[in-house]
Amino acid sequence: MSSEFVLTLAEKGIYTILLVSGPLLILALAVGLLVSIFQATTQIQEQTLAFIPKIVAVLVGLIFFGPWMLTTMVEFTADLFQNLNQFVG
């Protein structure tokens, strides 16, 4: 097992994590920004107001992005298992 292989594997792992978590994080950020703008314009300073829209947005995002996220993670895992012989050798 070479250090180059380990670094490549770590790079692919981090890339997969960012790729899978990115859409939901961007969605939560956008909804949080919209709620913050709404709170600033209406002068409603309730701290818990931002949580419910974010949770709903992330759950809707999971419904839409879930199959793609699962496919991406399964492809990474299958690639990892196919290259498992390089760990042993």
N, C-alpha and C positions, 0 to 999 in steps of 0.2 A: 504494500500500500504506500503509494508515494504521497508526498506533501502536496503536489500539484492536484492529484485526484481529490484529496480532502478539501482543498481550497475551492475546487470547482463544485464539489458537492455542497459545500456551505454556501457558495454563491447562488447556486440553483435553489437551495432551500430558502434563503432570504428573499430572493426574487419571487418565489412562489408565495411566500407569506405576504409580501407587499402587494402582489397582484390579486390575491384572494381577499385580503382585508381592505384594500383601497377603495372599492366602490361604496362599501358600507360606511367607511369613515368619511368619505367625501359627502355622502348623503346626510349623515348626521351633522357634519359641519355646516352644510347649506341650510338645513332646517334650523339649527341653532342660531345661525346668523339671521334668518328670517324672523324667528321668534324674538331675538334681541332687538331687531329694528322695530318690530311691532310693539315691544315693551317700551322702547325709547319714545316712540311717537305717541303712545297712549298714556305714558307715565305710569304704567302698572309695574310696580317693582316687586313682584312675587317671584321668589327664587325657584319655587317648584314648578312654575308654569312651563319651563323649557323641557322638562323631563318627559312628559306624556307625548308631545309631538315627535320628539326624537325617538322614543321607543317605538311608536307607531311607524315612523318612517323607516327605521331599521328593520322592523318585522316585514313591512311591505317590500323593502329591498331584498330581504332574504327570500321572499317568495319569488321575486323576479330573477335575482342573481344566484339563488341557491343551486339550481342544476348546473350552471356554469362553474360555480365555485367547487362543487363536488367533483365535477369532471376534471378540473384542473388539479385538484389534490390527488385524485385517483391516478391520473397520468404521471404525476411526480412520484407517487409511491410505486407504481409499476416500473418506472424507469429506475428507481432506486433498487428495487428487487432484482431487476435484470442485470444491473451492474454490481450485484452483491458479490459475485465471484472475484471481483478485484479487491475486495476487502480481505478475503481469505488468502488469495494468491500472493 
